[in-house]
Amino acid sequence: MQHARLLSPPSFRPFLAHSIRRSHARRFTVLALESSADDTCAAVVTSDRKILSNVVVNQQAFLEEYGGIHPYVALHAHQRNMPGAVQRALREANLTVNDVDGIAFTLGPGLPGCLSICGNAARTLAAALNKPLVGVHHMQAHALTPLLTSPPSELPQFPFLTILVSGGHTLLLLASSLTSFRILATTLDESIGNAYDKVARLLNIPFDGRSAGAALERYCASPLPAGEGVDGEVPEIKMPRPMPGRLAFSYTGLHSTIERFLHARGGTVDEPTRLGLARSFQRAAVGQLEAKLVLGMRQCAAQGIKVKSLVVSGGVASNLYLRERLRACLDAESPDERISLMFPPPSLCTDNAVMIGWAAMYRFLAGDTDEYSIESRPVWSLEDLNKPSPPTDTERM
């Protein structure tokens, strides 16, 4: 085994074409685990692009109770849920653990305690069964998901742009290969997903079993209730435009504007105003993504980098308004040459173990695996993907 190295693989397209046609050879099957935040995930994925199972146990009830992720509560929920998630993933794949060829898990980034659950489970399983082990970067896995879910004829070609939007991240990236990512823009304060969640709570939008962000999106698309007026009466609230012309995101000002607006009115507004606040926030939040995407595209063009695809992933990527606006943005910026816009299926936009297994696949097939002693990396930039993990305590001795 090679210790904690991410080798630059050969071109992914030949590998993918080979894996699809490899009827003469046994496919490689990966059991993958993910618990970097609030979802406990296990999945089985194969080298011929088959998803045999995808188990996600969420903590929505706890999120509503605590107003977000409570690290201690999330840790204990993962401890309870991971054994059952692994058992169910194998059962739904109609496999035993001995049928698995390799074990993959989220190495980082994420909440330290939460990462330890999938990490400990994966290391123990791999060591006990003498299976190869691969630790995966969570955001790399999100970025590479369309290489699994897109039809072979429509795969994104490197280099491509990636927008990763979730409760923990807001990133605009240039992907040059499976292991080479350049951060063009990141958030200077909070993520877009976190801002969505805060605004949904400020406006007392019912979750109805959804995430706070999904509930806000649904509310924005709904008409005014009968007796509350007509849609034409919904006011538009002026929202800030953070750092125009600069490749950086900032979302604190958006939810703070909503908070100040409500505070100035004693915390109570009528239904048209509440809907106007929600819609104004969403327009500003997605509009910021559009503005920074245009800046990133122009920077790439100035550097002679021809981008033909935009990949969008992360939990917020399931937002239909965001999808519509990004398509319009690409068409406006590149009217003569259509830039493809790719999203994973909604079930694979949020955290899942399918993406972890797929991101690990090329390393398994290249024989590039990790030691069983590899430690989680709660803080880990995508630009440091090819740098080795820090030595473990045992290796320092």
Secondary structure, DSSP 8 states (H G I E B T S, - for coil): ---S-----S-HHHHHHHHHH-TTS---EEEEEE-SSS-EEEEEEETTS-EEEEEEE--HHHHHHHTS--HHHHHHHHHHHHHHHHHHHHHHTT--GGG--EEEEEEESS-HHHHHHHHHHHHHHHHHHT--EEEEEHHHHHHHTHHHHS-GGG---SSEEEEEESSS-EEEEEEEETTEEEEEEEBSS--HHHHHHHHHHHTT---TTS-HHHHHHHHHHS---TTS--GGG---------STTSS-B--HHHHHHHHHHHHHTTT---HHHHHHHHHHHHHHHHHHHHHHHHHHHHHHHHTT----EEEEESGGGG-HHHHHHHHHHHHHH-SSS--EEE---GGGTSS-SHHHHHHHHHHHHHT--B-TT----SS--GGGTTS-----HHHH-
